[in-house]
């Protein structure tokens, strides 16, 4: 397995990183109940498989995911310890309502809180989670947040800084202040908007790209059926908040999974591995974030780090792609 430089940083990352959105457990954008022991086992298994970076965020489980990451990584020597990437900009109070805040004082508080929860002295990468929230609104404070993060690098609290869910115009605004190590956008065969201008901009400017939801929240894993979707708990945001899991999109998406399944059978691979490989086909994509709730799920996708599609298979998938769904993922 080869490791790829993340943007212009000294970080060299595996083609897949472990995502921790789901292991946060139940919160307003959660995936339903989650067993902490299974989460810890998933993280430890990912490290054993050669995954050398974990992506998390304070808001995942309102601090819970970061604490679980710290527990899972205890006892690992520096040679085995993966990079930990976290975020800032989504905060909550005693009522647990999530709010967006990018003012300097809030960013500093978030970074200090993440350092404590992750039980570390310095954060490998901190990303602005959303430029605006709810998505699509004005983003008046991204410059203030970016300057604060740059200051925290100088103060030794952060090694590298990046952004998530930014448009090209927003990337241009913060790039004037300090270099951008990486962008984290949503990208899957079902959500392809970033191909138009965001990925070319990042490639031109030497910005690393770590895409999230390459299996589109599990829909392209090959294990999702109508019955399983109907059985998702009410607290799983996908059931009510994700258009890809509803008609008119669901039928065409499940049919597309069979295309991925047919290609996967030729290589003894799952549809999910094919979906991940599809996002990694582009040189502008440095790595893909794949979530897992237990060690078995990690075993099901970790081998995709060494799997690449042929040009004919890429063309075959392109011919069968369903309509792209808007960038609605709340991550």
Secondary structure by P-SEA (a helix, b strand, c coil): cbbbbccccccccccbbbbccccccccccccccccaaaaaaaaaaaaaacccbbbbccccccaaaaaaaaaaacccccccccbbbbccccccccccbbbbbbcaaaaaaaaaaaaaaacccccccccccccccccccccccaaaaaaaaaaaaaaccccccccccccaaaaaaaaacccccbbbbbbccccccccccaaaaaaaabbbbbbccccccccccccccaaaaaaccccccccccccccccccaaaaaaaaaaaaaaaaaacccaaaaaaaaaaccccccbbbbbbccaaaaaaccccccccccaaaaaaaaaaccccccccccc
